[in-house]
Amino acid sequence: MAKSGVLLALALLIAGFGGIERAFAPKAELWARWTAFDEKSTLTADHGDWNGFLRKYAKTDDSGYNLVAYGKVMAADRRSLDGYIERLADSPVDRLARPEQLAYWINLYNALTVKVILDHYPVASIRDIDISPGLFSDGPWDRKLIEISGQPVSLNDIEHRILRPIWRDARLHYTLNCAALGCPNLPPRAFTAGETDAMMTQAAKAYVNSQRGARRSGEQLIVSSIYDWYIADFGGDEAGIVDHLRRYADMPLRKMLEEPGPLAASYDWALNEARE
């Protein structure tokens, strides 16, 4: 996997499909410990502090990127973010209804990612934060960052062992932000049980129709590497990816997809930082 020096020189990666990065991408493998839920439960998690953080520090620029002013986060707001994450860790997630659990895990993933950046700031890319275990560690994703119900949990656990295998919804990829410009935007507000479905569809449409999602370059259709890494979630092959894109495409992308041509993958790992 690329390291910091290569990342700085090649922040924008363009490659063919089915390369080495797909081979190393995590598979959706269920962690059965987190399958319990209570559909009759009226318990909720309070995401107010996360909403407050996003309102204050997440800003959309003229190009449609939702950027975070990491360098301007005040000490009191960092403490508030840490407290929010700690309260989520103490929440009885097993006793929540499924819609509440979905919002819980998405918000926790995004808040933890922001915390990781703040804990190691300044960085040029999240992939420079090599705190995952293992000789060839890359980034923070396999580091156990939090303990929930006595279980140490990593970002990869949340995404690939809980969210993807339990909900089996490709739109999840548009809700989770990895603090990179190539990633779908950090959602502008916290997910809630009642809004999650609509927010997921809105995020899917926004990303698919952006230059990050799909764009034409000569005869090639350049699509996000997300579709390559997690091709199993998007139909299993290039035709499935194109069908997925058509589901959310507006013009002019819809026109491009009539004759998509060969696909190539692209991803920008530079930090999603608001610098002004």
C-alpha atoms as one frame of an Amber mdcrd trajectory, in Angstrom:
protein
   0.000   0.000   0.000   1.188   3.535  -0.687   2.937   5.418   2.119   3.143
   9.117   2.910   5.833  10.119   0.418   4.045   8.451  -2.459   0.704   9.818
  -1.279   1.933  13.387  -1.386   3.222  12.922  -4.913   0.196  10.962  -6.101
  -2.737  12.292  -4.090  -4.962  11.558  -7.059  -4.695   7.878  -7.948  -5.996
   6.616 -11.282  -5.774   2.929 -12.052  -7.423   0.114 -13.925 -10.027  -2.138
 -12.385  -9.345  -5.209 -10.285  -5.851  -4.196  -9.169  -3.997  -4.822  -5.933
  -6.046  -2.324  -3.918  -9.221  -4.312  -4.584  -7.458  -7.462  -3.425  -6.632
  -5.807  -0.103 -10.012  -4.131   0.412 -11.871  -5.499   3.465 -14.673  -7.960
   2.782 -18.072  -7.787   4.451 -17.756 -10.424   7.191 -20.442 -10.415   9.865
 -19.507  -9.915  13.511 -22.447 -11.797  14.993 -21.996 -10.101  18.373 -23.748
  -6.994  17.027 -26.798  -8.580  15.440 -29.003  -8.250  18.544 -31.682  -5.538
  18.516 -35.082  -4.716  20.037 -37.618  -3.670  17.408 -40.075  -2.520  20.086
 -37.527  -0.320  21.807 -38.204   3.400  22.174 -34.653   4.155  23.305 -32.721
   6.729  21.280 -29.172   8.015  21.169 -28.582  11.745  21.534 -26.634  13.116
  18.559 -27.007  16.780  19.482 -23.316  17.411  20.160 -22.370  15.867  16.822
 -24.891  18.115  15.076 -23.391  21.116  16.847 -19.871  20.173  15.770 -20.917
  19.745  12.146 -22.753  23.074  12.069 -19.691  24.857  13.391 -16.831  23.199
  11.535 -18.131  21.452   8.387 -18.526  23.804   5.428 -19.396  23.172   1.782
 -17.133  24.932  -0.738 -18.052  26.174  -4.213 -17.128  22.801  -5.761 -19.510
  20.877  -3.521 -16.880  19.448  -1.175 -17.922  19.310   2.463 -14.707  20.322
   4.234 -13.801  20.374   7.915 -11.928  23.213   9.604  -9.755  20.864  11.659
  -7.244  23.590  12.467  -9.898  25.830  14.002 -11.563  23.337  16.354 -11.595
  24.836  19.836 -10.532  22.843  22.897 -14.050  22.989  24.335 -15.505  21.566
  21.120 -12.946  18.776  21.118 -14.011  17.890  24.640 -17.632  17.960  23.518
 -16.842  15.616  20.617 -14.942  13.259  22.910 -17.844  13.284  25.359 -20.319
  12.498  22.565 -18.260   9.500  21.476 -17.945   8.296  25.057 -21.704   8.524
  25.543 -22.285   6.494  22.386 -19.856   3.889  23.700 -21.893   3.698  26.896
 -25.227   3.419  25.056 -27.105   0.086  25.156 -26.777  -0.477  21.410 -28.129
  -4.047  21.677 -31.406  -2.660  23.022 -31.994  -0.183  20.203 -34.358  -0.777
  17.303 -32.726  -1.425  13.930 -33.279   2.124  12.521 -31.733   3.629  15.663
 -28.794   1.249  15.388 -28.145   2.247  11.787 -27.985   5.937  12.668 -25.889
   5.098  15.734 -23.180   3.238  13.803 -22.996   5.759  10.947 -22.656   8.727
  13.294 -20.144   6.890  15.460 -17.977   6.037  12.440 -17.929   9.618  11.193
 -17.317  11.148  14.613 -14.479   8.696  15.327 -12.873   9.547  11.992 -12.926
  13.255  12.803 -11.489  12.516  16.248  -8.633  10.507  14.712  -7.729  13.442
  12.475  -7.872  15.906  15.363  -5.762  13.623  17.564  -2.990  13.542  14.923
  -3.416  16.951  13.300  -1.769  18.348  11.217  -1.651  15.617   8.560  -1.811
  15.722   4.767  -3.837  12.517   4.514  -5.575  10.116   6.853  -3.387   7.390
   5.377  -0.399   9.048   7.046  -1.861   8.070  10.446  -0.305   4.610  10.551
  -1.628   3.398  13.888  -3.192   0.141  12.717  -1.482  -3.027  13.972   0.765
  -4.986  11.654   4.024  -4.476   9.786   2.290  -3.181   6.669  -0.304  -1.059
   8.460  -1.775   1.796   6.489  -3.976   4.362   8.141  -6.026   4.071  11.341
  -8.797   1.742  10.201  -7.778  -1.451  12.020  -6.835   0.220  15.304  -9.302
  -0.536  18.113 -10.400   3.017  18.902 -13.295   2.475  21.279 -14.770  -0.134
  23.614 -18.502  -0.843  23.345 -20.189  -3.296  25.691 -16.762  -4.639  26.613
 -15.720  -5.154  22.987 -12.840  -3.172  21.424 -14.037  -1.832  18.051 -12.225
  -0.351  15.049 -13.455   1.733  12.128 -13.126  -1.304   9.876 -15.197  -3.308
  12.346 -18.001  -0.759  12.126 -17.994  -0.566   8.343 -17.161  -4.093   7.234
 -18.248  -6.316  10.127 -21.367  -4.473  11.250 -22.876  -2.032   8.745 -22.214
  -3.759   5.414 -23.099  -7.338   6.404 -26.132  -6.482   8.557 -27.820  -3.887
   6.336 -26.525  -4.975   2.900 -27.224  -1.572   1.376 -24.781  -0.096  -1.148
 -25.882   3.400  -0.136 -23.937   2.942   3.090 -20.779   3.741   1.152 -22.117
   7.271   0.639 -22.746   7.872   4.341 -19.306   7.048   5.765 -16.597   9.681
   5.473 -12.898   8.777   5.571 -11.640  12.389   5.760 -10.418  12.327   2.141
 -11.405  14.506  -0.804 -12.220  11.424  -2.863 -14.666  10.162  -0.261 -18.377
  10.985  -0.181 -18.984  14.159   1.785 -19.118  14.164   5.536 -22.891  14.440
   6.089 -23.859  17.991   7.080 -25.922  16.783  10.020 -26.269  13.729  12.206
 -28.266  10.777  10.955 -31.469   9.977  12.826 -33.684   6.919  12.613 -36.446
   8.796  10.825 -34.210  10.515   8.272 -31.571   7.908   7.508 -33.186   6.395
   4.409 -33.776   9.773   2.758 -30.295  10.999   3.727 -28.696   7.884   2.252
 -30.452   8.382  -1.067 -29.574  12.080  -1.094 -25.920  11.269  -0.405 -25.899
   8.642  -3.163 -27.266  11.066  -5.755 -24.846  13.809  -4.713 -21.790  11.570
  -4.995 -22.737   9.703  -8.151 -23.347  12.975  -9.997 -20.141  14.623  -8.769
 -16.734  14.485 -10.423 -15.656  12.182  -7.602 -18.324   9.634  -8.483 -18.068
   9.414 -12.265 -16.672  11.513 -15.093 -15.603  11.088 -18.698 -11.945  11.137
 -19.770 -11.589  10.379 -23.460 -12.992   6.926 -24.086 -12.870   5.980 -20.411
 -15.411   6.470 -17.670 -13.432   7.390 -14.557 -15.335   6.255 -11.471 -14.524
   6.346  -7.791 -12.258   3.598  -6.531 -15.002   2.824  -4.018 -16.821   0.992
  -6.810 -13.702  -1.061  -7.534 -12.741  -1.849  -3.927 -16.268  -2.909  -2.976
 -17.471  -4.171  -6.337 -19.415  -6.968  -4.621 -21.755  -4.306  -3.200 -22.357
  -2.795  -6.640 -23.497  -5.781  -8.664 -20.230  -7.735  -8.749 -18.892  -6.513
 -12.088 -18.488  -3.397 -14.243 -21.976  -3.759 -15.696 -23.362  -3.833 -12.170
 -21.507  -0.640 -11.330 -22.937   1.110 -14.390 -26.435  -0.080 -13.475 -25.950
   1.281  -9.966 -24.808   4.633 -11.312 -27.821   4.818 -13.636 -30.111   4.418
 -10.632 -28.981   7.774  -9.245 -27.671   9.585 -12.323 -28.954  12.939 -13.519
 -28.050  14.566 -16.794 -25.352  14.764 -18.164 -24.116  11.586 -16.436 -27.177
   9.659 -17.577 -26.196  10.427 -21.164 -22.594   9.308 -20.547 -23.808   6.000
 -19.189 -25.560   5.126 -22.440 -22.106   4.183 -23.770 -19.856   4.098 -20.720
 -16.792   2.573 -22.366 -14.025   0.966 -20.286 -13.920   1.870 -16.606 -10.947
   3.180 -14.654 -10.761   3.975 -10.945  -9.756   7.238  -9.268  -9.474   8.407
  -5.671  -8.018  11.490  -3.997  -6.612  10.755  -0.534  -5.804  14.382   0.326
  -7.348  15.583   3.595 -10.825  17.115   3.390  -9.689  20.239   5.187 -11.148
  23.730   5.048  -8.109  25.999   5.135  -9.704  29.462   5.103
